Each structure stands twice: as C-alpha cells, then as structure tokens.
Amino acid sequence: MSNPQPPQGQQINIELGEKEAEGTYSNLAIITHSPAEFVIDFTRILPGVPKARVQARIIMTPQHTKLLMNAIRDNIQKYEEKFGEIKIFGEETANPFGFQVPVKEEKVH
C-alpha cells in the first residue's frame, strides 16, 4: 500500500490564521516517540522563571518527521550558503537549555 501523493503540479491552498501568523517563540524542544508517532513539544525557558509551559505540541508520523528533518536540513544548507555558517554558542559547555540532541545514557549493570 502506498501513500497517496497529490498529482504533480497540483497546488494546495493553505490558510494562515491571524493568531498563527504571529508565530510563537520557542528556545527548547522536547522530542519523544513511539512506534507510531513523534511528539515535539515546543516551550521556552526564560531567565528567572523556574517553570516552562508547552507553547505548542506537534504530533507527526515517523515518515513525516523524517521529511520535516530533511526539509529543515535543506533550508539550513541554503541559509548558510547565503548568510554564512550558523554558529552554535555554548556547545563546549553543559548548557541544559535549548535545542539539543539528548545524550545517550548507558545502563550500569
């Protein structure tokens, strides 16, 4: 069984509401997954505020998550070709906040 794809050249009309057009700032994403889906919680950490609230939760199939990852990778490449390399500040420190790849934990026997 294959995924239905829109015919080549077909345009999709996407509506952007006023609230959504404003956007939501996020500086922390928490990603979890099951065999059926990926859940991405976007939140923001602010100095002096000990608690963070999820601003948006996106739930996607594994296939759509991988397509999103590829699209982001492609756009980062295009951005860096035009504006230069994106520097990641604090990589050398153990900064617990921000978008990060989780460290793989090893089991102790």
Helices and strands as residue ranges (DSSP letters): H 18-22, E 28-33, E 38-43, E 54-60, H 62-83
